[in-house]
Amino acid sequence: MKTYDSIVIGGGIFGCATAYELTKLGQKVLLIEKEYLGSGSTGRCISGIRQQFSTPETIKLSMLSVHIFKELHEKFGIEWHQGGYLFLASSQSQKEKYLELIKIQHQMGLQVNFIDPKEILELVSCFQLKNIVGASYCPTDGQANPFLVIQRYVEQIKKLKSEISTFTKVIKIQKNHTFSVFTDTNDAYETPVIVNAGGAWAQEINKLVGAISELPLQPERHEALVTEPTKPLFDPMIVSYDPSCYFQQLHSTGQIIGCYTPDSSDKGINRDSSFEFAPEFSSRALKIIPKLAELKVIRSWAGWYTMTPDGNPIIGETQVPGFFLIGGGSGHGFMLGPALGKVLAELICKKPTSISIDEFSINRSFEGKEALK
Ligand SMILES: Cc1cc2nc3c(=O)[nH]c(=O)nc-3n(C[C@H](O)[C@H](O)[C@H](O)COP(=O)(O)OP(=O)(O)OC[C@H]3O[C@@H](n4cnc5c(N)ncnc54)[C@H](O)[C@@H]3O)c2cc1C
């Protein structure tokens, strides 16, 4: 049986980032993906990368991710662009909430400002939403192409002599003094460390190991769409709660890409697109930028937010020694993936972690916590 220092199951952002960082730390890794790389939520995300989070640990984690995205871009090219994120405030109370968050973000060294409607218009000249009192704006938030990010990770993983197996599903895991991993391609491998980076399927992979409790993970379906390309219209990701929707213009192609949080959650792994989504998204986005009515939608699709009860990702070693989890990406797994993969690799290799991970620990309590999507 072929042996590896670690086997990572799942070729999304979490799996690729972890496999890359483990390889950089000297491990020989096998990354196994049941379909194509990025076929899960990662290839279905709308490419947004923000640092405007609400707690010191999440802000630090997202700032570390931005640092890694920049580095990946400078070294390998990933269509990274810092166009910022605008969180619109439609009431005085929302403005006050953002001002409180900005205090925490400033303490962490993040450059964020609350800007007034005139300044919003200077940034987004086609902006027309009424009743906006201002917006929380971080100019160093940005976007990157998820497929390129994964591809670049994979190129480096292979260059550093680790391996990748696509269209290969892990179907059985046996635990003796090490793990034996069996696939639907009739291959078997031996390893002392497994990383479950299965996204919406993490629960299923968890069951293969047996004898451990259910993971606090719940996939929920979310839809998105992309328009035909157009000339540059605006730079930042626009996040609106009234009407609820978020969208940006892709810097590399000029397409508008966006989604909204559904009113009721559709739990489970359903990747069907609905008839309602495109017209509903369009009517919401047009209230903010009427000029978008000139554009045709060319594709829509569905993917999953894998939710934890508090909305934060989850990493660490499960009750089965050597069996690790990285999951719960929710609506911000792409942006946090590079940093989370790095700290998980550090944990596995028993190195000091780049940042404290108590807030994301598999052992944390979820009591009284509520997820923000
Ligand atoms: C519409 C939408 C918009 C989003 N927008 C953003 C955004 O702008 N910014 C952001 O940061 N996040 C966004 N997200 C969230 C983000 O996409 C996810 O949090 C993130 O991609 C999760 O990554 P992952 O690696 O955990 O999961 P995935 O990308 O789903 O990867 C898991 C992989 O595991 C594989 N797998 C499962 N079981 C097995 C098995 N038994 N054997 C082998 N392989 C297996 C799957 O095929 C899959 O490819 C969005 C999500 C959606 C749905």
PDBQT file of the ligand as one rigid body, heavy atoms in Angstrom, charges set to zero:
ROOT
HETATM    1  C1  LIG A 401     -23.513  31.125  -4.093  1.00  0.00    +0.000 C 
HETATM    2  C2  LIG A 401     -22.318  31.178  -3.172  1.00  0.00    +0.000 A 
HETATM    3  C3  LIG A 401     -21.559  32.335  -3.091  1.00  0.00    +0.000 A 
HETATM    4  C4  LIG A 401     -20.446  32.389  -2.246  1.00  0.00    +0.000 A 
HETATM    5  N1  LIG A 401     -19.668  33.515  -2.244  1.00  0.00    +0.000 NA
HETATM    6  C5  LIG A 401     -18.558  33.550  -1.471  1.00  0.00    +0.000 A 
HETATM    7  C6  LIG A 401     -17.686  34.664  -1.519  1.00  0.00    +0.000 A 
HETATM    8  O1  LIG A 401     -17.876  35.624  -2.272  1.00  0.00    +0.000 OA
HETATM    9  N2  LIG A 401     -16.593  34.647  -0.708  1.00  0.00    +0.000 N 
HETATM   10  C7  LIG A 401     -16.311  33.608   0.122  1.00  0.00    +0.000 A 
HETATM   11  O2  LIG A 401     -15.311  33.658   0.845  1.00  0.00    +0.000 OA
HETATM   12  N3  LIG A 401     -17.119  32.521   0.166  1.00  0.00    +0.000 NA
HETATM   13  C8  LIG A 401     -18.217  32.464  -0.605  1.00  0.00    +0.000 A 
HETATM   14  N4  LIG A 401     -19.027  31.354  -0.586  1.00  0.00    +0.000 N 
HETATM   15  C9  LIG A 401     -18.718  30.275   0.368  1.00  0.00    +0.000 C 
HETATM   16  C10 LIG A 401     -17.550  29.416  -0.137  1.00  0.00    +0.000 C 
HETATM   17  O3  LIG A 401     -17.786  29.037  -1.475  1.00  0.00    +0.000 OA
HETATM   18  C11 LIG A 401     -17.399  28.177   0.731  1.00  0.00    +0.000 C 
HETATM   19  O4  LIG A 401     -17.411  28.512   2.097  1.00  0.00    +0.000 OA
HETATM   20  C12 LIG A 401     -16.075  27.471   0.440  1.00  0.00    +0.000 C 
HETATM   21  O5  LIG A 401     -15.893  27.303  -0.945  1.00  0.00    +0.000 OA
HETATM   22  C13 LIG A 401     -16.030  26.124   1.148  1.00  0.00    +0.000 C 
HETATM   23  O6  LIG A 401     -14.854  25.451   0.724  1.00  0.00    +0.000 OA
HETATM   24  P1  LIG A 401     -14.624  23.925   1.085  1.00  0.00    +0.000 P 
HETATM   25  O7  LIG A 401     -13.270  23.585   0.596  1.00  0.00    +0.000 OA
HETATM   26  O8  LIG A 401     -14.969  23.694   2.495  1.00  0.00    +0.000 OA
HETATM   27  O9  LIG A 401     -15.773  23.127   0.286  1.00  0.00    +0.000 OA
HETATM   28  P2  LIG A 401     -15.895  22.672  -1.227  1.00  0.00    +0.000 P 
HETATM   29  O10 LIG A 401     -15.384  23.668  -2.167  1.00  0.00    +0.000 OA
HETATM   30  O11 LIG A 401     -17.311  22.227  -1.407  1.00  0.00    +0.000 OA
HETATM   31  O12 LIG A 401     -14.917  21.427  -1.312  1.00  0.00    +0.000 OA
HETATM   32  C14 LIG A 401     -15.232  20.168  -0.768  1.00  0.00    +0.000 C 
HETATM   33  C15 LIG A 401     -14.821  19.115  -1.785  1.00  0.00    +0.000 C 
HETATM   34  O13 LIG A 401     -14.834  17.824  -1.189  1.00  0.00    +0.000 OA
HETATM   35  C16 LIG A 401     -15.117  16.905  -2.215  1.00  0.00    +0.000 C 
HETATM   36  N5  LIG A 401     -15.523  15.628  -1.589  1.00  0.00    +0.000 N 
HETATM   37  C17 LIG A 401     -16.618  15.428  -0.802  1.00  0.00    +0.000 A 
HETATM   38  N6  LIG A 401     -16.668  14.118  -0.423  1.00  0.00    +0.000 NA
HETATM   39  C18 LIG A 401     -15.578  13.501  -0.940  1.00  0.00    +0.000 A 
HETATM   40  C19 LIG A 401     -15.096  12.155  -0.900  1.00  0.00    +0.000 A 
HETATM   41  N7  LIG A 401     -15.737  11.184  -0.209  1.00  0.00    +0.000 N 
HETATM   42  N8  LIG A 401     -13.954  11.860  -1.573  1.00  0.00    +0.000 NA
HETATM   43  C20 LIG A 401     -13.281  12.830  -2.264  1.00  0.00    +0.000 A 
HETATM   44  N9  LIG A 401     -13.714  14.123  -2.342  1.00  0.00    +0.000 NA
HETATM   45  C21 LIG A 401     -14.848  14.456  -1.687  1.00  0.00    +0.000 A 
HETATM   46  C22 LIG A 401     -16.233  17.595  -2.978  1.00  0.00    +0.000 C 
HETATM   47  O14 LIG A 401     -16.417  17.089  -4.272  1.00  0.00    +0.000 OA
HETATM   48  C23 LIG A 401     -15.772  19.054  -2.965  1.00  0.00    +0.000 C 
HETATM   49  O15 LIG A 401     -15.092  19.415  -4.150  1.00  0.00    +0.000 OA
HETATM   50  C24 LIG A 401     -20.107  31.260  -1.451  1.00  0.00    +0.000 A 
HETATM   51  C25 LIG A 401     -20.868  30.097  -1.542  1.00  0.00    +0.000 A 
HETATM   52  C26 LIG A 401     -21.952  30.029  -2.413  1.00  0.00    +0.000 A 
HETATM   53  C27 LIG A 401     -22.725  28.761  -2.521  1.00  0.00    +0.000 C 
ENDROOT
TORSDOF 0
